[in-house]
Every structure is written in structure tokens, then in C-alpha cells.
Amino acid sequence: MKQKTISRAVEVIGIGLHKGEPVKLRLEPLNEDSGIIFYRSDIALSIPLDINNVIDTRMATVIGSEKGSISTIEHFLSAIYAYGIDNIRVIVDSSEMPAMDGSAISYCILLNEAGIKEQSKNKKILKIKKEVIVKDGEKFVKLKPSSKPIFDFKIDFSHPVIGSQKYKFNFNKLSFINEIARARTFGFAKDIQYLQSQGLALGASLNNAIGLDDHKILNPEGLRFENEFVRHKILDAMGDLRISQYNVLGEYQAFAGSHKLNYELNKKVFSDSKNYEIIEIKTEDFFFEMERAYSL
């Protein structure tokens, strides 16, 4: 199983969630072992994807430094995770990724347009060897050993439309596209109104999120899945785990997980070398399930 990049550069323009302004996104291929490099073209700043470069997790996952940052990268990274891309340059001319439709499907379409190119060096993955858990009251996220990549998520909201939802996702690329990628982010109208009064979420609309008041969904088209809310949480988790720089061989489980808890889980995994192993995939037969997962 080899490392992957994209075959050619592609571009798209979308609205940023917070500024509400157009953001130009350009994806470019990179050589083997380059990793994922974000670049702010407006301030000429490179930000490698790395746990140590995460600077905020309150409303989205944000990477950067005092020199500049890029926010809301998790939806894009979930598509990168699903397509098994190891090396790519991500160029934006703003401090945020374009919101697109609030899911990852537009990024999947963009990657399909770019094409996926297999490279010469072997792929490396993060194999979970011991169970690692992070808790916040009843909330938790954890990773445990598994022969397949699995995401098992449960949420419980005191809202008549959401309520309690759970979904177990046995990962492969095709299933991601069909079951997870189209699940949109969601927000409550009263929260959006407050954020916009503070100069945030200026680009938020029913075109890039599921909106809810106290009783119902505000989107006239309704939901894409009956349990779209928990599916989107899996999408977020996949993107957040990709910040480790690797795709993960293990089972992720969560109850009411968040960007903050996912970030702390990443840090805790790498805090002890007994928790994990970085494996270079050389023997295709041994990792048949992984190869199959990323090629379907």
C-alpha cells in the first residue's frame, strides 16, 4: 500500500463560515513524505498539519500560530482521511476554509476532479495498541485496538428533532461517500444570532448548515439522513483524528465527543509510546482490509 497525493492541481471558491466572504481554495500535489501542508497565500504563511499546531478547538479545529491561522479544517480533513491522501498542499487566501455545504461531499467531488495518484514510497499508519480514553463528565472519546478502522458515536440532545442518536461506521472509502460525507453541520438559530452579533458566523446560512429553532428544522428540504446529526459527528471525528498526521487503525468510540476532546485524545495517544505504533505498510496481504478500505 503506497502513499498518495492528487494527480493535478484544482481550485474552488466558497464562502467562509465566520467572515462570510469568498475564500479561494487550491489543492496541489506534493512529493512523498511531505505530509499535509496548509498555506495562507494572503500572508505567505505555511502551517504543517501537526497536533502541535492546533491553537483552538472551541467552535472548530484551528491550526496556526501567532503569525496566522486557518480554521474549520475538519470537514476537508475527513475527506483527506477517506481518500487516504498522505501528501498535499492546501492553499487558502483567508483565515478559514470555505464552508461549502457544511459537509465533506464538495471536498470529495474536488478530490475526484483532481484524481488520486499513487506514489512510490510505502504508506504509514497509526496502529492503536492500547485503549486510550479522555473524559469530561459523562462525555468521552476513546481509541482502542482493532483490526479494522471503526467509528462508533452516540449523541444525546434535549431537542425534539435530535434526541438520542447512535451510529457505528465500519470505514471504507465508498461507505464514507455514501453514509458520512453528505452529513451537514448543524446549529441553533439563537446561537447563530448571538455569534453574528459578535461578528462571527457571518457566513452561516441554511445553505451550509442544518438550522434548528427550539422545536423544528428550519431547512425547507429537511434532512439528508434521519440521523444526520450523529453522522456529522463521525465526519468531524475523522477530520480531527487526521491531525495526528496518519490514518488510524483502531476503533474510535465517543459519547457527546467534541473537537476539544478529540484534540486531547490525539495528545494522549502520543504521550506514551506504548499506546501506538507507526507502521509502514509493506505486506499487502497482512493489511488487505486497510487496502480495501481506501480503494473502494
SERO-4910 file (N, C-alpha, C, O; in steps of 0.05 Angstrom, whole numbers):
BEGIN
 pado doro    nc1    nc2    nc3   cac1   cac2   cac3    cc1    cc2    cc3    oc1    oc2    oc3
  Met    A     17    -24      0      0      0      0     18     25      0     34     28     18
  Lys    A     15     42    -20     33     64    -24     20     91    -15     -4     93    -11
  Gln    A     38    110    -11     29    137     -5     13    148    -29     17    139    -52
  Lys    A     -4    168    -24    -20    180    -45    -19    210    -44    -17    222    -22
  Thr    A    -21    222    -67    -26    251    -70    -47    255    -91    -60    235    -99
  Ile    A    -52    279   -100    -70    284   -122    -55    285   -148    -31    291   -148
  Ser    A    -69    280   -170    -56    279   -196    -51    306   -208    -31    310   -222
  Arg    A    -68    325   -202    -64    352   -212    -76    373   -194    -93    366   -176
  Ala    A    -69    398   -197    -79    419   -180   -108    426   -188   -116    424   -212
  Val    A   -124    433   -168   -152    441   -173   -158    464   -155   -145    469   -134
  Glu    A   -178    480   -162   -186    504   -147   -217    505   -145   -231    495   -161
  Val    A   -225    519   -123   -254    524   -119   -256    549   -102   -238    555    -87
  Ile    A   -278    563   -104   -284    586    -87   -310    581    -72   -330    573    -83
  Gly    A   -309    586    -46   -333    582    -29   -334    604     -7   -315    619     -4
  Ile    A   -356    605      7   -359    626     28   -347    616     54   -352    593     62
  Gly    A   -333    633     68   -322    626     94   -344    628    115   -361    646    114
  Leu    A   -344    609    134   -366    608    154   -367    633    172   -388    644    177
  His    A   -343    642    181   -343    664    201   -343    692    188   -358    709    196
  Lys    A   -326    696    168   -325    722    156   -347    727    136   -355    750    131
  Gly    A   -358    706    125   -379    709    105   -369    720     79   -384    731     63
  Glu    A   -343    717     74   -330    727     49   -320    703     32   -315    682     42
  Pro    A   -317    708      6   -307    687    -12   -279    678     -4   -262    695      2
  Val    A   -274    652     -4   -248    640      1   -240    624    -23   -255    606    -32
  Lys    A   -216    629    -33   -206    613    -55   -189    590    -44   -170    595    -28
  Leu    A   -196    566    -52   -181    542    -43   -168    529    -67   -180    525    -88
  Arg    A   -142    524    -64   -127    510    -85   -113    486    -73   -100    489    -52
  Leu    A   -115    463    -85   -101    439    -77    -80    432    -97    -84    432   -121
  Glu    A    -56    425    -87    -33    419   -104    -20    393    -95    -20    387    -71
  Pro    A    -10    377   -114      5    352   -106     31    359    -91     42    380    -96
  Leu    A     39    340    -74     65    342    -61     80    315    -63     67    295    -67
  Asn    A    106    316    -61    122    292    -62    118    274    -38    107    282    -18
  Glu    A    129    250    -39    127    230    -17    139    242      8    158    258      8
  Asp    A    127    235     31    136    242     57    135    273     63    148    283     81
  Ser    A    119    287     47    116    316     51     95    322     72     96    342     85
  Gly    A     75    304     74     53    308     92     33    328     81     32    333     57
  Ile    A     16    338     98     -5    357     90      4    385    100      7    390    123
  Ile    A      7    403     81     17    430     86     -5    450     79    -13    452     56
  Phe    A    -14    465     99    -33    487     94    -17    512     88      5    516    100
  Tyr    A    -27    529     71    -13    554     64    -32    577     61    -52    576     46
  Arg    A    -27    599     76    -43    624     74    -29    641     53     -9    653     58
  Ser    A    -41    642     29    -29    658      8    -31    688     13    -15    704      2
  Asp    A    -50    696     29    -53    725     34    -32    736     52    -26    760     52
  Ile    A    -19    719     69      2    728     87     28    711     84     46    714    100
  Ala    A     29    695     63     52    678     57     62    662     81     85    664     90
  Leu    A     43    647     93     49    631    117     42    601    112     20    594    105
  Ser    A     62    584    117     58    555    116     52    544    143     65    552    163
  Ile    A     32    526    145     25    514    170     23    484    166      2    474    156
  Pro    A     43    469    173     42    439    170     20    428    188     16    438    211
  Leu    A      6    407    178    -14    394    195      1    378    217     15    359    211
  Asp    A     -4    386    242     10    374    264     -6    380    290    -17    402    293
  Ile    A     -6    361    308    -20    365    333    -10    390    348    -25    405    360
  Asn    A     16    394    346     28    417    360     20    444    348     25    465    360
  Asn    A      8    444    324     -1    469    312    -30    475    316    -40    494    305
  Val    A    -44    458    332    -72    464    338    -73    486    360    -60    483    381
  Ile    A    -87    508    354    -88    530    373   -116    536    384   -118    552    402
  Asp    A   -136    524    373   -163    529    383   -181    505    375   -179    495    353
  Thr    A   -200    498    393   -219    476    387   -246    483    397   -263    465    400
  Arg    A   -252    508    402   -278    515    414   -301    512    395   -321    499    403
  Met    A   -300    523    372   -322    521    353   -315    504    328   -332    495    313
  Ala    A   -289    500    324   -278    484    302   -250    478    309   -239    488    329
  Thr    A   -237    462    292   -208    457    296   -192    478    280   -196    482    256
  Val    A   -174    492    294   -159    514    283   -129    508    286   -120    501    308
  Ile    A   -114    511    264    -85    507    266    -71    534    259    -82    550    244
  Gly    A    -47    538    270    -33    562    265    -14    570    287     -5    553    303
  Ser    A     -9    596    289      9    608    309      1    637    312    -19    646    302
  Glu    A     19    651    326     14    680    329     16    695    303      7    717    300
  Lys    A     28    682    283     32    695    257      6    693    240      2    709    222
  Gly    A    -11    674    246    -35    670    230    -46    642    234    -32    624    244
  Ser    A    -71    638    225    -84    612    230   -104    606    207   -110    623    190
  Ile    A   -113    581    207   -134    572    188   -154    556    205   -146    537    218
  Ser    A   -179    563    203   -200    550    219   -218    532    202   -218    534    178
  Thr    A   -233    515    216   -253    497    204   -241    479    183   -250    478    160
  Ile    A   -220    465    191   -206    447    173   -216    418    174   -209    402    157
  Glu    A   -233    412    194   -240    384    199   -257    371    177   -254    348    171
  His    A   -275    386    164   -291    374    142   -273    367    119   -277    345    107
  Phe    A   -255    384    111   -236    378     90   -219    354     98   -215    336     81
  Leu    A   -209    353    122   -192    331    131   -206    305    132   -193    284    129
  Ser    A   -232    305    136   -246    279    136   -246    267    108   -244    243    105
  Ala    A   -248    284     88   -246    274     60   -217    264     54   -214    244     40
  Ile    A   -197    279     64   -170    270     61   -165    243     74   -152    226     63
  Tyr    A   -177    240     98   -175    214    112   -188    192     95   -176    171     91
  Ala    A   -212    197     85   -226    176     70   -212    168     44   -212    145     36
  Tyr    A   -200    188     31   -186    182      5   -158    172     10   -144    165    -10
  Gly    A   -149    171     34   -122    160     40   -100    177     30    -78    167     23
  Ile    A   -104    204     28    -83    221     17    -63    228     39    -70    236     61
  Asp    A    -38    225     32    -16    229     51     -1    256     47      8    268     66
  Asn    A      0    265     22     16    288     15      0    307     -3     -8    300    -25
  Ile    A     -4    332      7    -19    351     -8    -14    379      3    -10    383     27
  Arg    A    -15    399    -15    -13    427     -7    -40    440     -9    -53    438    -29
  Val    A    -48    453     13    -75    464     15    -72    495     17    -64    505     38
  Ile    A    -79    509     -4    -75    538     -5   -101    553     -2   -120    548    -18
  Val    A   -103    571     17   -126    588     20   -117    617     22    -95    623     31
  Asp    A   -134    636     14   -128    664     15   -142    678     38   -149    702     37
  Ser    A   -148    663     59   -163    673     82   -155    658    107   -139    639    106
  Ser    A   -168    665    129   -162    652    155   -180    628    160   -181    618    182
  Glu    A   -195    619    140   -213    596    143   -217    582    117   -212    592     95
  Met    A   -225    556    120   -231    541     96   -259    549     87   -275    558    103
  Pro    A   -266    545     61   -293    551     52   -312    531     65   -306    507     68
  Ala    A   -336    540     72   -355    523     86   -368    503     68   -378    482     77
  Met    A   -369    509     42   -382    492     22   -411    488     31   -425    508     37
  Asp    A   -422    463     32   -449    459     40   -451    450     69   -472    441     78
  Gly    A   -429    453     84   -429    445    113   -423    415    117   -424    406    140
  Ser    A   -417    401     95   -409    373     97   -382    369     84   -367    389     81
  Ala    A   -375    345     77   -350    339     64   -353    331     34   -334    326     20
  Ile    A   -378    330     25   -383    319     -2   -370    336    -24   -361    326    -44
  Ser    A   -371    362    -20   -359    380    -40   -329    375    -42   -317    377    -64
  Tyr    A   -316    370    -20   -287    364    -20   -282    337    -34   -262    334    -47
  Cys    A   -300    318    -30   -297    292    -44   -299    297    -74   -283    285    -90
  Ile    A   -318    313    -83   -321    319   -111   -295    333   -122   -286    327   -144
  Leu    A   -284    351   -106   -260    365   -114   -236    345   -117   -220    347   -135
  Leu    A   -234    327    -98   -213    307    -99   -217    288   -123   -197    280   -136
  Asn    A   -242    281   -129   -247    265   -153   -238    279   -178   -227    267   -197
  Glu    A   -243    306   -178   -235    322   -202   -204    322   -204   -193    321   -226
  Ala    A   -191    324   -181   -161    325   -181   -149    298   -189   -128    297   -201
  Gly    A   -163    276   -182   -152    250   -186   -133    242   -165   -120    259   -153
  Ile    A   -131    217   -159   -113    207   -138    -89    192   -151    -93    175   -168
  Lys    A    -66    200   -142    -41    188   -153    -26    172   -133    -20    182   -111
  Glu    A    -20    147   -139     -4    130   -121     25    137   -125     35    141   -147
  Gln    A     39    139   -102     68    146   -103     85    122    -98     75    100    -94
  Ser    A    112    126    -97    130    103    -96    135     93    -68    141     69    -65
  Lys    A    133    110    -48    140    101    -21    116     89     -6     93     95    -13
  Asn    A    122     71     13    101     57     28     86     77     46     97     95     57
  Lys    A     60     71     50     43     87     67     49     80     96     56     57    103
  Lys    A     46     99    114     49     95    143     22    101    156      8    120    149
  Ile    A     16     84    176     -9     88    190     -4     87    220     17     78    229
  Leu    A    -23     97    236    -22     97    265    -38     73    275    -63     74    273
  Lys    A    -25     53    286    -38     30    297    -41     33    327    -21     38    341
  Ile    A    -66     32    337    -71     34    365    -66      8    379    -76    -13    371
  Lys    A    -49      8    400    -41    -16    414    -54    -19    441    -57    -42    451
  Lys    A    -62      3    454    -75      2    480    -98     21    480    -98     41    465
  Glu    A   -119     15    496   -142     33    497   -133     60    511   -120     60    531
  Val    A   -142     81    498   -137    108    508   -163    123    509   -178    123    490
  Ile    A   -169    135    532   -195    149    535   -191    176    548   -174    180    564
  Val    A   -208    195    539   -209    222    551   -238    227    559   -256    223    543
  Lys    A   -242    237    583   -268    241    594   -273    270    602   -254    284    610
  Asp    A   -297    279    600   -306    305    611   -334    300    622   -354    304    608
  Gly    A   -335    293    648   -361    285    660   -371    260    647   -356    240    646
  Glu    A   -395    260    636   -406    237    622   -395    235    593   -396    213    581
  Lys    A   -386    256    583   -375    256    556   -348    242    555   -333    243    573
  Phe    A   -344    228    532   -318    215    529   -312    210    500   -330    208    483
  Val    A   -286    207    494   -277    197    468   -254    177    474   -239    181    493
  Lys    A   -252    156    458   -231    136    463   -223    122    437   -239    121    418
  Leu    A   -199    112    437   -189     95    416   -180     69    428   -168     68    450
  Lys    A   -186     46    415   -177     20    425   -169      3    401   -177      8    379
  Pro    A   -152    -17    407   -142    -34    385   -165    -47    369   -185    -55    380
  Ser    A   -161    -50    343   -180    -62    325   -166    -70    300   -147    -57    291
  Ser    A   -174    -91    287   -163   -100    262   -174    -84    238   -165    -87    216
  Lys    A   -195    -68    244   -207    -51    223   -212    -23    234   -215    -20    258
  Pro    A   -212     -3    216   -219     24    225   -250     27    229   -265     23    211
  Ile    A   -258     33    254   -286     35    261   -291     61    276   -274     69    292
  Phe    A   -315     73    271   -323     97    286   -351     92    297   -370     87    283
  Asp    A   -353     94    324   -377     87    338   -384    111    356   -370    117    375
  Phe    A   -406    125    349   -412    151    362   -441    152    372   -459    141    359
  Lys    A   -444    165    395   -471    169    406   -473    198    415   -455    209    427
  Ile    A   -497    210    410   -503    237    420   -530    237    434   -546    219    429
  Asp    A   -534    257    450   -560    259    464   -565    289    469   -553    301    486
  Phe    A   -584    300    453   -591    328    455   -620    330    465   -637    315    457
  Ser    A   -625    349    482   -652    354    492   -667    372    471   -676    394    477
  His    A   -669    361    447   -684    375    426   -701    354    412   -692    332    407
  Pro    A   -726    361    406   -745    341    396   -737    328    370   -745    306    364
  Val    A   -722    342    353   -714    332    327   -689    314    330   -686    294    315
  Ile    A   -671    321    348   -646    306    351   -648    283    370   -646    259    363
  Gly    A   -653    289    396   -655    268    416   -630    252    419   -608    262    416
  Ser    A   -634    226    423   -611    207    426   -607    193    399   -626    181    388
  Gln    A   -582    194    389   -576    180    364   -549    166    367   -531    176    381
  Lys    A   -546    144    353   -520    130    353   -516    117    325   -535    110    311
  Tyr    A   -491    115    318   -484    104    292   -457     91    293   -438    103    304
  Lys    A   -455     67    283   -430     52    282   -422     50    252   -436     38    236
  Phe    A   -399     62    246   -390     63    218   -365     47    214   -343     53    225
  Asn    A   -367     25    199   -344      9    191   -332     21    166   -343     19    144
  Phe    A   -309     34    170   -299     51    149   -290     37    124   -275     17    125
  Asn    A   -298     47    101   -284     45     76   -291     69     60   -311     83     66
  Lys    A   -277     75     39   -280     99     24   -308    102     12   -320    123     14
  Leu    A   -318     81      0   -344     83    -13   -366     87      7   -384    103      3
  Ser    A   -364     74     30   -384     77     51   -383    106     62   -403    117     69
  Phe    A   -359    117     64   -356    145     73   -372    163     55   -387    180     64
  Ile    A   -368    160     29   -382    177     10   -412    174     12   -426    194     11
  Asn    A   -421    150     15   -450    145     16   -463    150     43   -486    158     44
  Glu    A   -449    146     65   -461    146     91   -454    170    108   -469    179    126
  Ile    A   -430    182    104   -419    202    122   -415    229    108   -422    250    120
  Ala    A   -403    229     85   -393    254     72   -415    275     69   -409    299     70
  Arg    A   -440    267     64   -462    286     59   -475    297     84   -492    314     83
  Ala    A   -467    287    107   -479    296    133   -469    324    140   -445    329    142
  Arg    A   -488    343    144   -481    371    148   -478    378    177   -489    365    195
  Thr    A   -462    399    182   -460    410    208   -487    422    216   -504    427    198
  Phe    A   -491    427    241   -517    438    250   -513    459    272   -493    459    286
  Gly    A   -533    476    274   -531    497    294   -559    507    301   -578    504    286
  Phe    A   -561    520    324   -586    530    334   -589    560    328   -570    575    332
  Ala    A   -612    568    319   -617    596    309   -609    616    331   -597    637    324
  Lys    A   -616    611    356   -610    630    377   -579    633    381   -570    655    387
  Asp    A   -564    611    377   -535    613    379   -523    628    356   -504    644    359
  Ile    A   -533    623    332   -523    637    308   -528    667    310   -511    683    303
  Gln    A   -552    674    320   -558    703    323   -539    716    342   -530    739    337
  Tyr    A   -532    703    364   -513    714    383   -485    716    370   -472    737    373
  Leu    A   -476    695    357   -450    695    345   -447    717    324   -427    731    322
  Gln    A   -468    721    308   -467    742    287   -467    770    300   -456    788    288
  Ser    A   -479    773    323   -478    798    337   -450    804    347   -443    827    352
  Gln    A   -433    783    349   -406    786    358   -386    786    334   -362    785    337
  Gly    A   -397    787    310   -381    788    286   -371    761    277   -352    759    261
  Leu    A   -383    739    287   -376    712    280   -399    699    264   -421    709    264
  Ala    A   -392    676    251   -413    661    237   -428    678    217   -452    673    212
  Leu    A   -415    698    205   -428    716    186   -435    702    160   -452    711    145
  Gly    A   -421    679    154   -427    664    130   -446    641    135   -453    627    116
  Ala    A   -455    637    159   -473    615    165   -501    619    153   -512    641    155
  Ser    A   -511    598    141   -538    600    128   -549    572    126   -535    552    131
  Leu    A   -573    570    117   -586    544    112   -574    530     87   -580    507     81
  Asn    A   -556    545     73   -542    532     50   -517    517     59   -507    501     44
  Asn    A   -508    522     84   -484    507     93   -486    496    121   -466    491    134
  Ala    A   -511    492    130   -515    480    157   -545    473    160   -562    483    146
  Ile    A   -549    454    178   -577    449    187   -583    469    209   -569    470    229
  Gly    A   -604    484    205   -612    504    225   -636    494    241   -654    481    230
  Leu    A   -635    499    267   -657    490    284   -666    512    302   -650    527    313
  Asp    A   -692    515    306   -703    532    328   -708    513    351   -698    491    352
  Asp    A   -724    521    370   -729    505    394   -745    480    388   -747    462    405
  His    A   -758    479    365   -777    457    360   -773    442    334   -781    418    333
  Lys    A   -761    454    314   -760    441    288   -735    449    272   -720    466    280
  Ile    A   -732    435    249   -711    441    230   -721    464    212   -745    465    204
  Leu    A   -704    483    207   -711    506    191   -706    503    161   -718    517    145
  Asn    A   -690    483    153   -684    478    125   -709    467    111   -720    447    119
  Pro    A   -718    481     90   -743    471     76   -740    444     64   -760    429     61
  Glu    A   -715    436     57   -711    410     44   -709    387     64   -709    363     57
  Gly    A   -708    394     90   -707    373    111   -679    361    114   -659    373    106
  Leu    A   -678    337    125   -653    323    130   -645    305    106   -662    295     91
  Arg    A   -619    300    104   -608    281     84   -609    253     95   -611    234     79
  Phe    A   -607    250    121   -609    224    135   -626    229    160   -625    251    171
  Glu    A   -640    209    168   -656    212    193   -638    218    217   -645    233    235
  Asn    A   -614    207    217   -595    211    238   -570    227    228   -547    220    235
  Glu    A   -576    247    212   -554    263    200   -536    276    221   -512    280    216
  Phe    A   -547    282    245   -532    296    265   -509    279    276   -486    289    277
  Val    A   -514    254    282   -493    237    293   -473    229    270   -449    225    275
  Arg    A   -483    227    246   -465    221    224   -445    244    220   -422    239    214
  His    A   -455    268    223   -436    291    221   -415    290    243   -392    298    238
  Lys    A   -422    281    266   -403    279    288   -381    260    281   -358    264    288
  Ile    A   -388    238    267   -367    219    258   -349    233    237   -325    229    238
  Leu    A   -361    248    219   -346    263    199   -325    281    213   -302    282    206
  Asp    A   -335    296    233   -316    314    249   -294    298    262   -271    306    261
  Ala    A   -301    275    274   -281    259    288   -260    249    269   -236    249    276
  Met    A   -268    241    245   -248    231    225   -229    253    218   -204    249    216
  Gly    A   -239    277    214   -222    300    207   -203    307    230   -180    313    226
  Asp    A   -214    307    255   -197    313    278   -175    292    282   -153    300    289
  Leu    A   -181    267    278   -160    246    282   -139    248    261   -116    241    265
  Arg    A   -146    259    237   -125    261    216   -104    281    223    -83    282    210
  Ile    A   -109    298    243    -89    318    252    -65    303    264    -43    315    267
  Ser    A    -68    278    271    -45    262    281    -24    258    259     -2    248    264
  Gln    A    -31    265    234    -14    262    210    -17    234    198     -5    228    177
  Tyr    A    -34    217    210    -37    190    200    -66    182    199    -82    192    214
  Asn    A    -72    163    182    -97    148    184    -94    128    207    -72    118    212
  Val    A   -116    122    220   -115    106    245   -126     78    240   -148     74    229
  Leu    A   -111     58    249   -121     31    251   -129     26    280   -112     21    297
  Gly    A   -155     28    285   -165     25    312   -194     31    312   -206     39    292
  Glu    A   -207     27    335   -236     34    338   -239     58    355   -230     60    377
  Tyr    A   -252     78    343   -259    103    357   -287    101    368   -306     94    354
  Gln    A   -290    107    394   -317    108    406   -320    134    421   -301    145    432
  Ala    A   -345    145    420   -350    170    433   -379    173    442   -397    162    430
  Phe    A   -382    188    464   -408    197    472   -405    228    475   -390    237    492
  Ala    A   -420    242    459   -420    272    460   -392    283    457   -384    302    470
  Gly    A   -377    271    439   -349    280    434   -349    307    421   -369    317    411
  Ser    A   -326    320    422   -323    347    411   -295    351    399   -278    333    402
  His    A   -291    373    386   -264    379    375   -243    380    398   -221    370    395
  Lys    A   -251    392    420   -233    394    443   -225    366    453   -201    361    458
  Leu    A   -244    348    457   -238    322    467   -222    305    447   -204    290    454
  Asn    A   -228    309    421   -213    295    400   -184    304    401   -165    288    397
  Tyr    A   -179    330    404   -152    341    406   -138    329    430   -114    321    428
  Glu    A   -151    328    453   -139    317    477   -133    287    473   -114    276    484
  Leu    A   -150    273    459   -146    244    453   -121    241    436   -105    223    442
  Asn    A   -118    257    415    -94    255    399    -69    259    416    -50    244    414
  Lys    A    -69    279    433    -46    285    450    -41    262    469    -18    254    473
  Lys    A    -62    250    481    -58    229    500    -47    204    487    -30    190    498
  Val    A    -56    198    462    -45    174    448    -15    177    445      0    158    450
  Phe    A     -6    201    437     23    204    431     39    210    456     64    213    455
  Ser    A     26    212    479     40    218    504     55    193    514     73    196    531
  Asp    A     49    169    504     61    145    514     65    126    490     45    119    477
  Ser    A     90    119    484     95    102    461     83     74    463     82     60    443
  Lys    A     74     66    486     61     41    490     32     41    478     20     20    474
  Asn    A     22     65    473     -6     67    463     -8     62    433    -30     55    424
  Tyr    A     14     64    419     12     64    390     37     53    377     58     50    390
  Glu    A     34     49    351     58     42    334     54     54    307     32     51    295
  Ile    A     74     66    296     73     76    268     83     54    250    106     46    252
  Ile    A     65     44    233     72     21    217     74     30    187     57     43    177
  Glu    A     96     22    175     99     25    146     88      0    133     97    -22    138
  Ile    A     68      4    116     54    -19    104     70    -29     81     72    -17     59
  Lys    A     82    -53     85     98    -65     64     85    -91     54     87    -97     30
  Thr    A     71   -105     71     59   -131     64     30   -127     58     14   -123     76
  Glu    A     23   -127     32     -4   -122     23    -24   -142     35    -46   -134     43
  Asp    A    -17   -167     37    -36   -187     46    -44   -182     75    -67   -185     82
  Phe    A    -24   -175     92    -29   -170    120    -49   -147    125    -65   -148    143
  Phe    A    -46   -127    107    -63   -104    110    -84   -102     88    -91    -81     78
  Phe    A    -94   -126     81   -114   -127     59   -139   -109     66   -149    -95     49
  Glu    A   -148   -111     91   -172    -95     98   -167    -65     96   -184    -50     87
  Met    A   -142    -56    103   -136    -28    101   -135    -20     71   -145      1     64
  Glu    A   -122    -36     55   -120    -31     26   -148    -29     14   -154    -11     -1
  Arg    A   -165    -48     21   -192    -49     11   -208    -24     20   -223    -13      4
  Ala    A   -204    -17     45   -219      6     56   -214     32     40   -233     48     37
  Tyr    A   -189     36     32   -182     62     19   -184     61    -11   -180     81    -24
  Ser    A   -190     38    -22   -191     36    -51   -220     33    -62   -225     37    -86
  Leu    A   -238     26    -44   -266     22    -54   -278     48    -63   -302     49    -71
***
